[in-house]
Structures are given as C-alpha cells and as structure tokens.
Amino acid sequence: MLKLKYNKKYEVVDKMKKTRLLNMIPILMIAIVLMPVVTSESPGGGNFNIISTYASTRQTNSIYSTNDDVNDDVLVIVYNYRYENDANTHNLEKVLTDLGYTVTALYRPAEGVIASTLASGDYDQVYLWDITSQLGLTSDEDKNALATWYSSHRGNIVIDGRSYGIYFDISRDKNLIQNIAEAFAHRGGGLWIGTDHAPSWARNGNALLTALGYGTISGVHYSPITGGDTGCELLTTPNTITPTAMWVGTVGKAPTGVQSDGVDLKPLMWSYNTTYISYALEPLGPALPEFGSLAVALTILLTAPAFAYLIVKKRNIR
C-alpha cells in the first residue's frame, strides 16, 4: 500500500512537471516570434530598446522601401532678404516638393507667422535655410514655437554650415537633401538648419540654435572637404554621397559634441579638423512582424493548452 501511494505521489508530480513544460511551449514560441520587436543591434554593436513608438510603427519590413515617407508634411523657412527675386533661393522648397513631400514654405516670415503656422499644422520635418546676412528670426514667440516643436523630434537634426551648395550646386546637394528627408521620415521627423559662414551669413540659423541651447555656426573656412562619415545613412541611402565632391565656398563650422539637452552632434562632413556638417539621429527600431507572424503566435497561444491537456489525458489513460 505504501509503495502504491509512493508511486502515485511521484506520478502526480511527474504529470505536473510535464504539464508545466507543455504550457511553456506557447510562451517560448511567442517570444521567438516577437523578439525582433523588442530588441535590435545598433551600428556600434550594442543592443537598444525601441526609442519611439511612432518611429517604429512607421516602418515596413524593408526599412528603406516604403513609399509612405513622402506623406510627411514639411515646413520650409527661408530667410532670403535682398534676394527675394532670386529663383535659386527657392531650390530647397523645389527639391522637397519634387521628392513628393507636402511642403509649406515661408519666405522672410513676419513675427509670429512661424508660431501660428506650427500651431495650425502637424509638421513632421522643419527646414530653416539662412541665405541672407540680415537677421529676421527675432521673435521669441517664433523661436519658442520652433524649440517646442523640436522637443518632440529631439535627437534628429542636421546642421549644415555649407548649405549654400543647394544654391550653387543643386545637382549634387539635392541628393543629400533627399537622404536627410528620408532619414527623418523613418524616425517620425527631424530638423535641418542650413547656413553659410558666421557671423554674417548665419544670423538666423544661429538664433534658432541658441534658442535650442545648442552650439552655433562659427568662423569662415575655405578648405575643401577631406572626409565624411561614409557609414552613416545620410551619405548612403538612397543616394551614395561622395563628401570630397561636395560644394565648398566660404563656409561655417558646425557645432559638435554633447549639447545642453544631451544630444550628441557628430561630424558628417569635414575638412581636416573642421566640421562643416554635423548631425544626430535616433537609432531605428526594427520592423514590426507581418500580420501572418502575429497570427501564428496567437494561434499557438490559444491552442497549445488544449494540446497539452490532450497529451496529459492520453498518458493518464495509459
């Protein structure tokens, strides 16, 4: 009798262990299916969690193949005092429009116009092009509105101290603008600030950078570009950019390093030790799995306990 009780006791324990093991199967299967959603490998080799829910949900299985990116609403702000009738000062607007983005352009906006425009629209990307020596961005209301907008896109920014390439050499710079716009689109938006050398031709760009608590464009530089971060998507996707072939006249030095909000600006193009373009981009979250994968996981979750029950019952009959 004691032996029978002993055997039954361990038989029950054995069945419980098997049941628990079988019930673990659906959990493990779901973890395998959903693992890519939770973690991904960064360019530096480390792992990171999804930074932005909005950015991650915009992606398809092929990160750079979606046509939905051109649905971004873009605000272009151009300060072109004394060059009002110069068609080349409209090149930035034209490039973004030709790429298919919905563009709202403000030229030499009066005080308060930027703030009211941002308040009345839902803009994914903002471009401020400073192509004048006259200061126009003087309104605290406008600067605060831009800073508030950027706080929702913080960490996605490009600062170009040689942006007059868009004016003088649009055939090459338009490819760079396309790369920047696409990189922003995959992250839910971003800010581009383009100037020339300082202080004369960077007054408006520097006014915004100061409002953001960032370093400003500085100096006058002439040396050709000697290098670039060719591993960065801004120089590779969808267009391959050759840094040394890009336009340089008299240009400004872009700020780099960790800024007041913790964003680390990295050099994108440079001449020896002088950075002409700096940038920061939030890491991309991985593509979400297709519906089919989620359906399989859900099916496993719902049916596995029933199968486990049948298996255990069959063993009990034996």
PyMOL commands that set and color helices and strands:
alter all, ss='L'
color gray80, all
select helices_A, chain A and resi 2-38+53-57+68-71+87-98+113-120+140-151+165-168+170-185+203-212+233-235+243-245+291-317
alter helices_A, ss='H'
color red, helices_A
select strands_A, chain A and resi 40-41+47-48+73-79+102-107+125-130+157-160+190-194+218-221+227-228+251-253+257-258+264-271+274-280
alter strands_A, ss='S'
color yellow, strands_A
deselect
rebuild
show_as cartoon
